Amino acid sequence: MKKSKTKFHFSNKYTLIGLTIFCIGLIVLSSVNNEIFRPVKTIIGYILVPVQKGINHTGSYLYNQVDDLRNMHDALSENEALMAQIQILTEENNRLNEQKYELNRLRELYELDQTYMEYEKVGARVIAKDSGNWFHVFRIDKGTNDGILVDMNVIADGGLVGIVVDVAPNYATVRSIIDDSSNVSAMALSNSASCIVSGDLTLFEKGLLKLDYIDKEDIILDDEKIVTSNISTKYLPGILIGYAKDVQVDDSNITQSGVLVPVVNFDYLHEVLVITELKETGNSEE
């Protein structure tokens, strides 16, 4: 015969009742002030006090962790808000700086306009340029609709930039004096000594232009101002080009040559002035 196995099942209800009775008993026991129960209360104290301390310690730890998480969440939210505010302020600062730089450039153009008051001028923005780091050939946002014509002189940054070589209703193309196909009849401001300023790709990598065809007897010292000549066929007279440097007698012993430091910074051009007056047409000056 098979032996029957007895299984004991304690329901959750009975477990809860038992724990409740046990707790009530402990409460009653702790409230009774009787010397008979003192040893029992002492034993219970030894048992419950560490448990209570452990529970308190665990509760404090959990509370601190929850509080730290809440503070961290608040800090992250505040950090995100600050980062967004910093981004807005950075963008505003960039816009203000750009406006400041543009204002400075426009002030320089205004001063340049006052320097050459005898010429009528139209302001224009540079909207495109050829490949490379420098502005050999570039496009401006003014054309025939604004009175721009081929061969009009272009100035900026204190002096001569170049000349208009092509024009459309709403834009024009400018070839600058640093282009290797450019030649400008020029002269020394102090004594009107004639010379030619021409573009040279090798020299311009050093920030210089070629200065040559100077008569052997003429004296052009370093830092002499070189301006457009009144005999130039396309460039209006008296426009500053740059400053002479290292003028020496050529090997032919007939002429002198040197280099010229342009007054215009051809690394950066944003706005220019177009002189809306043409020189009387003569032989082409390339």
Secondary structure, 3 states (H helix, E strand, C coil): CCCCCCCCCCCHHHHHHHHHHHHHHHHHHHHCCCHHHHHHHHHHHHHHHHHHHHHHHHHHHHHHHHHHHHHHHHHHHHHHHHHHHHHHHHHHHHHHHHHHHHHHHHHHHHHHHHHCCCCCEEEEEEEEECCCCCCCEEEECCCHHHCCCCCCEEEECCEEEEEEEEECCCCEEEEECCCCCCEEEEEECCCCCEEEEECCHHHHCCCCEEEEEEECCCCCCCCCEEEECCCCCCCCCCCEEEEEEEEEECCCCCEEEEEEEECCCCCCCCEEEEECCCCCCCCCCC
